[in-house]
Amino acid sequence: YRSTDPHEYPSIAMRFTVAVLACLTATTSAFSPAALRPRSGFALKMASTLTQDELKQMVGYKSIDDYVESGMVVGLGTGSTAYFAVERLGQKLKSGELKDIVAIPTSVRTKEQAEELGIPLVTLDTHSKLDVAIDGADEVDPDLNLVKGGGGALLREKMVEVCADKFIVIVDESKLTDALGPGFPIPVEITPFCHLHTLKLVENLPSVAGKCNAVLRMGSSSSNKPDGDEVAVTDNGNYIVDLHFDVPITPEEAPVMASEIKNTVGVVDHGFFCGMSTAVIIAGSDGISVKEAKKE
C-alpha cells in the first residue's frame, strides 16, 4: 500500500479517529503492548480492516505532522515505515503547509523517493546539524535501544540520526521486545578486505561468543534473508554480517556488546542504536501511543 493521494490519509484516519485522539498525547511508563493502551477508562479498538501498511502510514504521517516544522533540516530514514514519513513530507511541501525544508536521505532508495516527491536534499557535508531525524526500527527494547539495518542502510542511518537534535522512531507494536536479539539478527557492516577474518573476530568477542551464529549476508543488501549467490554489498561498498542470537540481549548488555563490536578492527558499524531515541511512535491494535526516552 503506497498511496500518494494526500486525501487518502484522512480517510484512513477516520476509521479510528476516536482511538487516535485518545492516544496522541499519551506517554507510557511500561513497555508491553497492554501498558501502551490509552489511559482513559474505556477500551478503544481500531477497525479490524486496517492493514499493517495502513498502520505504518499512520505513524509515518504522525511523525511529520508532530515533529517537523518549516525551516527545519530533516533526516529521512530507510524502510517500509520510513517510506510513509518521506511521502508525508513531500505532500506537505507540495501543499505549502511546510516551507524551507531541506532533508538528508539515509540510502539511495530514500534519495530516489525524495527526489521524485520534489523534496530538497542536502548532505552532512553542508548540514551537519539536523533538527529531527525520522526512521523505523527492526526491534525496540524497554530502554528504547534499537536494532536497525535489516534493510542494509545502518551506517548511513546512524551517521545522519546521531547528528539530529531529536530522533523519532516509528514502528508498529510487533517491533516491541523485552530484549533484543533472538527476534531479529543484529547486522554488522564490515570491510570486504579479509571479511571472513572479521566475521570470526566478531563472533568470538567476549560479549558475543557462544551466544550467536554469524552469517554473511548474501544476495541483496536490503534483506537479511539470502536471495542470491553473491555477497551482499551495501550502498557504501561494504559487506554485512548478521548475528543470529540464541539468547536475549538485555537492555543492560546491549550497549556493552555494541561497544565491543564497534571497537573491532574491520568493523565499520553495527545495527545497535543505543541511547539515541528521543521518542518512539507505536501503532497498535488500540491506536497510536508515544513512548518517550527517560530524561537524564
Contacts in CASP RR format, 6 or more apart in sequence:
PFRMAT RR
TARGET T0000
AUTHOR 0000-0000-0000
METHOD contacts of the structure
MODEL  1
YRSTDPHEYPSIAMRFTVAVLACLTATTSAFSPAALRPRSGFALKMASTL
TQDELKQMVGYKSIDDYVESGMVVGLGTGSTAYFAVERLGQKLKSGELKD
IVAIPTSVRTKEQAEELGIPLVTLDTHSKLDVAIDGADEVDPDLNLVKGG
GGALLREKMVEVCADKFIVIVDESKLTDALGPGFPIPVEITPFCHLHTLK
LVENLPSVAGKCNAVLRMGSSSSNKPDGDEVAVTDNGNYIVDLHFDVPIT
PEEAPVMASEIKNTVGVVDHGFFCGMSTAVIIAGSDGISVKEAKKE
1 51 0 8 1.000
1 53 0 8 1.000
1 54 0 8 1.000
1 57 0 8 1.000
2 53 0 8 1.000
2 83 0 8 1.000
2 87 0 8 1.000
3 9 0 8 1.000
3 57 0 8 1.000
3 87 0 8 1.000
4 87 0 8 1.000
4 91 0 8 1.000
6 91 0 8 1.000
6 94 0 8 1.000
6 95 0 8 1.000
9 57 0 8 1.000
9 61 0 8 1.000
9 88 0 8 1.000
12 50 0 8 1.000
12 54 0 8 1.000
12 57 0 8 1.000
12 58 0 8 1.000
13 20 0 8 1.000
13 58 0 8 1.000
15 46 0 8 1.000
15 47 0 8 1.000
15 49 0 8 1.000
15 50 0 8 1.000
16 44 0 8 1.000
16 45 0 8 1.000
16 46 0 8 1.000
16 47 0 8 1.000
16 50 0 8 1.000
16 287 0 8 1.000
18 44 0 8 1.000
19 38 0 8 1.000
19 44 0 8 1.000
19 45 0 8 1.000
19 46 0 8 1.000
19 286 0 8 1.000
19 287 0 8 1.000
19 288 0 8 1.000
20 58 0 8 1.000
20 287 0 8 1.000
20 288 0 8 1.000
22 38 0 8 1.000
22 40 0 8 1.000
22 44 0 8 1.000
22 287 0 8 1.000
23 38 0 8 1.000
23 44 0 8 1.000
23 286 0 8 1.000
23 287 0 8 1.000
23 288 0 8 1.000
23 289 0 8 1.000
23 290 0 8 1.000
24 62 0 8 1.000
24 288 0 8 1.000
24 290 0 8 1.000
25 290 0 8 1.000
26 36 0 8 1.000
26 38 0 8 1.000
26 39 0 8 1.000
26 289 0 8 1.000
26 290 0 8 1.000
27 289 0 8 1.000
27 290 0 8 1.000
27 291 0 8 1.000
27 292 0 8 1.000
28 35 0 8 1.000
28 36 0 8 1.000
28 289 0 8 1.000
28 290 0 8 1.000
28 291 0 8 1.000
29 35 0 8 1.000
30 36 0 8 1.000
31 141 0 8 1.000
31 142 0 8 1.000
31 176 0 8 1.000
31 178 0 8 1.000
31 291 0 8 1.000
32 176 0 8 1.000
33 173 0 8 1.000
33 176 0 8 1.000
33 284 0 8 1.000
33 285 0 8 1.000
36 173 0 8 1.000
36 176 0 8 1.000
36 282 0 8 1.000
36 284 0 8 1.000
36 286 0 8 1.000
36 289 0 8 1.000
36 291 0 8 1.000
37 43 0 8 1.000
37 286 0 8 1.000
37 289 0 8 1.000
38 44 0 8 1.000
38 286 0 8 1.000
38 287 0 8 1.000
38 289 0 8 1.000
43 286 0 8 1.000
44 286 0 8 1.000
44 287 0 8 1.000
45 285 0 8 1.000
45 286 0 8 1.000
46 284 0 8 1.000
46 285 0 8 1.000
46 286 0 8 1.000
46 287 0 8 1.000
52 172 0 8 1.000
53 80 0 8 1.000
55 172 0 8 1.000
55 283 0 8 1.000
55 284 0 8 1.000
56 80 0 8 1.000
56 81 0 8 1.000
56 83 0 8 1.000
56 84 0 8 1.000
56 170 0 8 1.000
56 172 0 8 1.000
56 283 0 8 1.000
57 84 0 8 1.000
57 87 0 8 1.000
58 283 0 8 1.000
58 288 0 8 1.000
59 81 0 8 1.000
59 84 0 8 1.000
59 170 0 8 1.000
59 171 0 8 1.000
59 172 0 8 1.000
59 281 0 8 1.000
59 282 0 8 1.000
59 283 0 8 1.000
59 288 0 8 1.000
60 81 0 8 1.000
60 82 0 8 1.000
60 84 0 8 1.000
60 85 0 8 1.000
60 88 0 8 1.000
60 134 0 8 1.000
60 170 0 8 1.000
60 281 0 8 1.000
61 84 0 8 1.000
61 85 0 8 1.000
61 87 0 8 1.000
61 88 0 8 1.000
62 170 0 8 1.000
62 281 0 8 1.000
62 288 0 8 1.000
63 85 0 8 1.000
63 88 0 8 1.000
63 134 0 8 1.000
63 168 0 8 1.000
63 170 0 8 1.000
63 281 0 8 1.000
64 85 0 8 1.000
64 88 0 8 1.000
64 89 0 8 1.000
64 92 0 8 1.000
64 134 0 8 1.000
65 88 0 8 1.000
67 132 0 8 1.000
67 134 0 8 1.000
67 166 0 8 1.000
67 168 0 8 1.000
68 74 0 8 1.000
68 89 0 8 1.000
68 92 0 8 1.000
68 98 0 8 1.000
68 101 0 8 1.000
68 132 0 8 1.000
68 134 0 8 1.000
69 98 0 8 1.000
69 131 0 8 1.000
70 98 0 8 1.000
70 99 0 8 1.000
70 100 0 8 1.000
70 101 0 8 1.000
71 99 0 8 1.000
71 100 0 8 1.000
71 101 0 8 1.000
71 131 0 8 1.000
72 101 0 8 1.000
72 131 0 8 1.000
72 132 0 8 1.000
73 101 0 8 1.000
73 102 0 8 1.000
73 103 0 8 1.000
73 104 0 8 1.000
73 122 0 8 1.000
73 127 0 8 1.000
73 129 0 8 1.000
73 130 0 8 1.000
73 131 0 8 1.000
74 89 0 8 1.000
74 101 0 8 1.000
74 102 0 8 1.000
74 103 0 8 1.000
74 104 0 8 1.000
74 130 0 8 1.000
74 131 0 8 1.000
74 132 0 8 1.000
74 133 0 8 1.000
74 134 0 8 1.000
75 103 0 8 1.000
75 104 0 8 1.000
75 105 0 8 1.000
75 106 0 8 1.000
75 130 0 8 1.000
75 132 0 8 1.000
75 133 0 8 1.000
75 134 0 8 1.000
75 135 0 8 1.000
75 160 0 8 1.000
75 161 0 8 1.000
75 164 0 8 1.000
76 82 0 8 1.000
76 85 0 8 1.000
76 86 0 8 1.000
76 89 0 8 1.000
76 103 0 8 1.000
76 104 0 8 1.000
76 105 0 8 1.000
76 106 0 8 1.000
76 110 0 8 1.000
76 114 0 8 1.000
76 119 0 8 1.000
76 133 0 8 1.000
76 134 0 8 1.000
76 135 0 8 1.000
77 85 0 8 1.000
77 86 0 8 1.000
77 105 0 8 1.000
77 106 0 8 1.000
77 107 0 8 1.000
77 110 0 8 1.000
77 133 0 8 1.000
77 134 0 8 1.000
77 135 0 8 1.000
77 136 0 8 1.000
77 153 0 8 1.000
77 157 0 8 1.000
77 160 0 8 1.000
77 161 0 8 1.000
78 105 0 8 1.000
78 106 0 8 1.000
78 107 0 8 1.000
78 109 0 8 1.000
78 110 0 8 1.000
78 135 0 8 1.000
78 151 0 8 1.000
78 152 0 8 1.000
78 153 0 8 1.000
78 156 0 8 1.000
78 157 0 8 1.000
79 109 0 8 1.000
79 110 0 8 1.000
79 135 0 8 1.000
79 136 0 8 1.000
79 151 0 8 1.000
79 153 0 8 1.000
81 136 0 8 1.000
81 170 0 8 1.000
81 171 0 8 1.000
81 172 0 8 1.000
82 110 0 8 1.000
82 134 0 8 1.000
82 135 0 8 1.000
82 136 0 8 1.000
82 170 0 8 1.000
83 113 0 8 1.000
85 134 0 8 1.000
85 135 0 8 1.000
85 170 0 8 1.000
86 110 0 8 1.000
86 113 0 8 1.000
86 114 0 8 1.000
86 117 0 8 1.000
86 119 0 8 1.000
87 113 0 8 1.000
87 117 0 8 1.000
89 98 0 8 1.000
89 101 0 8 1.000
89 103 0 8 1.000
89 114 0 8 1.000
89 117 0 8 1.000
89 119 0 8 1.000
90 114 0 8 1.000
90 117 0 8 1.000
90 118 0 8 1.000
90 119 0 8 1.000
91 117 0 8 1.000
92 98 0 8 1.000
93 99 0 8 1.000
93 101 0 8 1.000
93 117 0 8 1.000
93 118 0 8 1.000
93 119 0 8 1.000
94 117 0 8 1.000
94 118 0 8 1.000
101 119 0 8 1.000
101 120 0 8 1.000
102 120 0 8 1.000
102 121 0 8 1.000
102 122 0 8 1.000
102 127 0 8 1.000
103 114 0 8 1.000
103 119 0 8 1.000
103 120 0 8 1.000
103 121 0 8 1.000
103 122 0 8 1.000
104 121 0 8 1.000
104 122 0 8 1.000
104 123 0 8 1.000
104 124 0 8 1.000
104 127 0 8 1.000
104 130 0 8 1.000
104 160 0 8 1.000
105 111 0 8 1.000
105 114 0 8 1.000
105 121 0 8 1.000
106 135 0 8 1.000
106 153 0 8 1.000
106 156 0 8 1.000
106 157 0 8 1.000
106 159 0 8 1.000
106 160 0 8 1.000
106 161 0 8 1.000
107 152 0 8 1.000
107 153 0 8 1.000
107 156 0 8 1.000
107 157 0 8 1.000
107 235 0 8 1.000
108 235 0 8 1.000
109 153 0 8 1.000
109 222 0 8 1.000
110 153 0 8 1.000
111 121 0 8 1.000
114 121 0 8 1.000
115 121 0 8 1.000
124 159 0 8 1.000
124 160 0 8 1.000
124 163 0 8 1.000
128 163 0 8 1.000
129 163 0 8 1.000
129 165 0 8 1.000
130 160 0 8 1.000
130 163 0 8 1.000
130 164 0 8 1.000
130 165 0 8 1.000
131 164 0 8 1.000
131 165 0 8 1.000
131 166 0 8 1.000
132 164 0 8 1.000
132 165 0 8 1.000
132 166 0 8 1.000
132 167 0 8 1.000
132 168 0 8 1.000
133 160 0 8 1.000
133 161 0 8 1.000
133 163 0 8 1.000
133 164 0 8 1.000
133 166 0 8 1.000
133 167 0 8 1.000
133 168 0 8 1.000
134 168 0 8 1.000
134 170 0 8 1.000
135 148 0 8 1.000
135 157 0 8 1.000
135 161 0 8 1.000
135 167 0 8 1.000
135 168 0 8 1.000
135 169 0 8 1.000
135 170 0 8 1.000
136 148 0 8 1.000
136 169 0 8 1.000
136 170 0 8 1.000
136 171 0 8 1.000
137 146 0 8 1.000
137 147 0 8 1.000
137 148 0 8 1.000
137 169 0 8 1.000
137 171 0 8 1.000
137 175 0 8 1.000
137 273 0 8 1.000
137 280 0 8 1.000
138 146 0 8 1.000
138 147 0 8 1.000
138 148 0 8 1.000
138 149 0 8 1.000
138 150 0 8 1.000
138 175 0 8 1.000
138 184 0 8 1.000
139 146 0 8 1.000
139 147 0 8 1.000
139 175 0 8 1.000
139 177 0 8 1.000
139 180 0 8 1.000
139 181 0 8 1.000
139 183 0 8 1.000
139 184 0 8 1.000
140 146 0 8 1.000
140 169 0 8 1.000
140 171 0 8 1.000
140 175 0 8 1.000
140 176 0 8 1.000
140 177 0 8 1.000
140 277 0 8 1.000
140 280 0 8 1.000
141 177 0 8 1.000
141 178 0 8 1.000
141 179 0 8 1.000
141 180 0 8 1.000
141 251 0 8 1.000
141 254 0 8 1.000
142 178 0 8 1.000
142 251 0 8 1.000
143 251 0 8 1.000
143 254 0 8 1.000
143 275 0 8 1.000
143 294 0 8 1.000
144 169 0 8 1.000
144 275 0 8 1.000
144 277 0 8 1.000
144 280 0 8 1.000
144 291 0 8 1.000
144 293 0 8 1.000
145 180 0 8 1.000
145 251 0 8 1.000
145 254 0 8 1.000
145 255 0 8 1.000
145 272 0 8 1.000
145 273 0 8 1.000
145 274 0 8 1.000
145 275 0 8 1.000
145 277 0 8 1.000
146 169 0 8 1.000
146 271 0 8 1.000
146 272 0 8 1.000
146 273 0 8 1.000
146 274 0 8 1.000
146 276 0 8 1.000
146 277 0 8 1.000
147 180 0 8 1.000
147 181 0 8 1.000
147 184 0 8 1.000
147 186 0 8 1.000
147 187 0 8 1.000
147 271 0 8 1.000
147 272 0 8 1.000
147 273 0 8 1.000
148 154 0 8 1.000
148 157 0 8 1.000
148 158 0 8 1.000
148 187 0 8 1.000
148 271 0 8 1.000
148 273 0 8 1.000
149 157 0 8 1.000
149 187 0 8 1.000
149 271 0 8 1.000
150 184 0 8 1.000
150 185 0 8 1.000
150 187 0 8 1.000
150 222 0 8 1.000
150 223 0 8 1.000
150 224 0 8 1.000
151 221 0 8 1.000
151 222 0 8 1.000
151 223 0 8 1.000
151 224 0 8 1.000
152 187 0 8 1.000
152 189 0 8 1.000
152 221 0 8 1.000
152 222 0 8 1.000
152 232 0 8 1.000
152 234 0 8 1.000
152 235 0 8 1.000
152 240 0 8 1.000
153 222 0 8 1.000
153 234 0 8 1.000
153 235 0 8 1.000
154 187 0 8 1.000
154 189 0 8 1.000
154 269 0 8 1.000
154 270 0 8 1.000
154 271 0 8 1.000
155 189 0 8 1.000
155 234 0 8 1.000
155 236 0 8 1.000
155 238 0 8 1.000
155 268 0 8 1.000
155 269 0 8 1.000
156 235 0 8 1.000
156 236 0 8 1.000
157 273 0 8 1.000
158 269 0 8 1.000
158 271 0 8 1.000
158 273 0 8 1.000
161 167 0 8 1.000
161 273 0 8 1.000
161 276 0 8 1.000
162 276 0 8 1.000
166 278 0 8 1.000
166 279 0 8 1.000
167 276 0 8 1.000
167 277 0 8 1.000
167 278 0 8 1.000
168 278 0 8 1.000
168 279 0 8 1.000
168 280 0 8 1.000
168 281 0 8 1.000
169 277 0 8 1.000
169 279 0 8 1.000
169 280 0 8 1.000
169 281 0 8 1.000
170 280 0 8 1.000
170 281 0 8 1.000
171 280 0 8 1.000
171 281 0 8 1.000
171 282 0 8 1.000
171 283 0 8 1.000
172 282 0 8 1.000
172 283 0 8 1.000
172 284 0 8 1.000
173 282 0 8 1.000
173 283 0 8 1.000
173 284 0 8 1.000
173 285 0 8 1.000
176 282 0 8 1.000
177 183 0 8 1.000
178 248 0 8 1.000
179 248 0 8 1.000
179 249 0 8 1.000
179 250 0 8 1.000
179 251 0 8 1.000
180 186 0 8 1.000
180 245 0 8 1.000
180 248 0 8 1.000
180 249 0 8 1.000
180 254 0 8 1.000
180 272 0 8 1.000
181 245 0 8 1.000
181 248 0 8 1.000
181 249 0 8 1.000
182 245 0 8 1.000
182 246 0 8 1.000
182 247 0 8 1.000
182 248 0 8 1.000
183 245 0 8 1.000
185 215 0 8 1.000
185 224 0 8 1.000
185 242 0 8 1.000
185 243 0 8 1.000
185 244 0 8 1.000
185 245 0 8 1.000
186 212 0 8 1.000
186 242 0 8 1.000
186 243 0 8 1.000
186 245 0 8 1.000
186 249 0 8 1.000
186 270 0 8 1.000
186 271 0 8 1.000
186 272 0 8 1.000
187 217 0 8 1.000
187 224 0 8 1.000
187 240 0 8 1.000
187 241 0 8 1.000
187 242 0 8 1.000
187 243 0 8 1.000
187 270 0 8 1.000
187 271 0 8 1.000
188 202 0 8 1.000
188 240 0 8 1.000
188 241 0 8 1.000
188 242 0 8 1.000
188 243 0 8 1.000
188 261 0 8 1.000
188 267 0 8 1.000
188 269 0 8 1.000
188 270 0 8 1.000
188 271 0 8 1.000
189 234 0 8 1.000
189 236 0 8 1.000
189 238 0 8 1.000
189 239 0 8 1.000
189 240 0 8 1.000
189 267 0 8 1.000
189 268 0 8 1.000
189 269 0 8 1.000
189 270 0 8 1.000
190 198 0 8 1.000
190 199 0 8 1.000
190 202 0 8 1.000
190 238 0 8 1.000
190 239 0 8 1.000
190 240 0 8 1.000
190 241 0 8 1.000
190 266 0 8 1.000
190 267 0 8 1.000
190 268 0 8 1.000
191 198 0 8 1.000
191 238 0 8 1.000
191 239 0 8 1.000
191 266 0 8 1.000
191 268 0 8 1.000
192 231 0 8 1.000
192 233 0 8 1.000
192 237 0 8 1.000
192 238 0 8 1.000
192 239 0 8 1.000
193 266 0 8 1.000
194 266 0 8 1.000
195 216 0 8 1.000
195 231 0 8 1.000
195 239 0 8 1.000
195 241 0 8 1.000
196 216 0 8 1.000
198 241 0 8 1.000
198 264 0 8 1.000
198 265 0 8 1.000
198 266 0 8 1.000
198 267 0 8 1.000
199 214 0 8 1.000
199 216 0 8 1.000
199 241 0 8 1.000
200 214 0 8 1.000
201 264 0 8 1.000
201 265 0 8 1.000
201 266 0 8 1.000
202 208 0 8 1.000
202 214 0 8 1.000
202 241 0 8 1.000
202 243 0 8 1.000
202 261 0 8 1.000
202 264 0 8 1.000
202 267 0 8 1.000
203 209 0 8 1.000
203 212 0 8 1.000
203 213 0 8 1.000
203 214 0 8 1.000
203 243 0 8 1.000
205 257 0 8 1.000
205 260 0 8 1.000
205 261 0 8 1.000
205 264 0 8 1.000
206 260 0 8 1.000
207 253 0 8 1.000
207 256 0 8 1.000
207 257 0 8 1.000
207 260 0 8 1.000
208 243 0 8 1.000
208 257 0 8 1.000
208 260 0 8 1.000
208 261 0 8 1.000
210 246 0 8 1.000
211 245 0 8 1.000
211 246 0 8 1.000
211 247 0 8 1.000
212 243 0 8 1.000
212 244 0 8 1.000
212 245 0 8 1.000
212 246 0 8 1.000
213 243 0 8 1.000
213 244 0 8 1.000
213 246 0 8 1.000
214 241 0 8 1.000
214 242 0 8 1.000
214 243 0 8 1.000
214 244 0 8 1.000
215 241 0 8 1.000
215 242 0 8 1.000
215 243 0 8 1.000
215 244 0 8 1.000
216 231 0 8 1.000
216 239 0 8 1.000
216 240 0 8 1.000
216 241 0 8 1.000
216 242 0 8 1.000
217 224 0 8 1.000
217 226 0 8 1.000
217 231 0 8 1.000
217 232 0 8 1.000
217 239 0 8 1.000
217 240 0 8 1.000
217 241 0 8 1.000
217 242 0 8 1.000
218 226 0 8 1.000
218 227 0 8 1.000
218 228 0 8 1.000
218 229 0 8 1.000
218 230 0 8 1.000
218 231 0 8 1.000
218 232 0 8 1.000
219 226 0 8 1.000
219 227 0 8 1.000
219 228 0 8 1.000
219 229 0 8 1.000
219 230 0 8 1.000
219 231 0 8 1.000
219 232 0 8 1.000
220 227 0 8 1.000
220 228 0 8 1.000
220 232 0 8 1.000
221 232 0 8 1.000
221 233 0 8 1.000
221 234 0 8 1.000
221 235 0 8 1.000
221 240 0 8 1.000
224 240 0 8 1.000
224 242 0 8 1.000
231 239 0 8 1.000
232 239 0 8 1.000
232 240 0 8 1.000
233 239 0 8 1.000
234 240 0 8 1.000
236 268 0 8 1.000
238 268 0 8 1.000
249 257 0 8 1.000
254 272 0 8 1.000
254 274 0 8 1.000
255 272 0 8 1.000
255 274 0 8 1.000
255 275 0 8 1.000
257 272 0 8 1.000
258 270 0 8 1.000
258 271 0 8 1.000
258 272 0 8 1.000
258 274 0 8 1.000
261 267 0 8 1.000
261 270 0 8 1.000
261 272 0 8 1.000
262 269 0 8 1.000
262 270 0 8 1.000
275 293 0 8 1.000
277 293 0 8 1.000
278 292 0 8 1.000
278 293 0 8 1.000
279 290 0 8 1.000
279 291 0 8 1.000
279 292 0 8 1.000
279 293 0 8 1.000
280 290 0 8 1.000
280 291 0 8 1.000
281 288 0 8 1.000
281 289 0 8 1.000
281 290 0 8 1.000
282 288 0 8 1.000
282 289 0 8 1.000
282 290 0 8 1.000
282 291 0 8 1.000
END
